[in-house]
Amino acid sequence: MDEDGYYLEVLTAERNLLYLEAKELKGKCIHNVFPALQADLFLGAIRRAIKTGESDFLEYQLKVPAGLRWFEGRTGLHSKGYY
């Protein structure tokens, strides 16, 4: 994701744990995909990582094809400058 919350790349081997298909996420704003609370948490973590250069961590719950699940999100600098 970039600092505005747009998906640049989606990497996973577990389709049933994605909120939407990877091809549906790429290029979309997080606020147009996830519930507002989760989107705000994600974007806040991304912006903190950008500002401080340090990783951030959050936990959140979402209903995905595999059912209601808890997830762990982490942010960090990427060699291309996005998170």
N, C-alpha and C positions, 0 to 999 in steps of 0.2 A: 504494500500500500504506500501511497505517497502521503504527504502531510495534509492533504485535503480529504483523505479517506477514500481514494479511488484505488481499486484493485489493479495492480500492475501484473501480477503473476499469482497463480494458485497452484500449490504443490501438495499433493496427497495421493496415497495409494488406496485410501478407504472412502469410496464414493458414498457409502451408507452413513458416513459420519459428517458429510458436508451438508450445510443448510440448503444449498442449491448446487446444481451442476457447476463444475469449474468454469465451463465455457459461458455460463450465465453470470458468473461473478466478475470475470475479467472485464475491466473498463467501467464497472459500475461503482457508484458511491456507496459506501457502507450504510449511509442513512437511507438509501433506497432499497436495501436488502434486509437488514436486521431490525428487530424491534428497537425503538428509540433508546431505551436504557442501555442495551448491549452496545449499540452503535456509539453512543456517547462515551462509554467506558473504553472501548477500543481506540477511538480517536484520541481520547485523552492520553492513553498509554503511548500511542505513536508519537504524539506531539511532545510528551515528556522525553522520550528517547531522542528525538531530534534535537531538542533544546539542550539536554545534558550529555548526550553521547553515550548514555548508559542504558542497559537493558531494563525493561520493566516487565512485570508479571501480573496477570489477573486471572481470576476464575469466574466462569459464567455457566449458566444452564440454558440449553436450547433443545427444542424438539426437532429431531432430525429423522430421516427414514428408519433408523435403528431404534427410535424411541426417544424419550426424554433423557438427556445425558448431560453430565457435567464435563466441562472442558477447561483446559489450562491454556491461556494465551501468553505468549512472550514476544517482546519486541527487541530489536537490536539493529545495529547498523549493518547495512549490506554493502558490499563492495561497489555497487552501482549507486549508492546514496539513498536507497529507499528501504523500507522496513517491512 
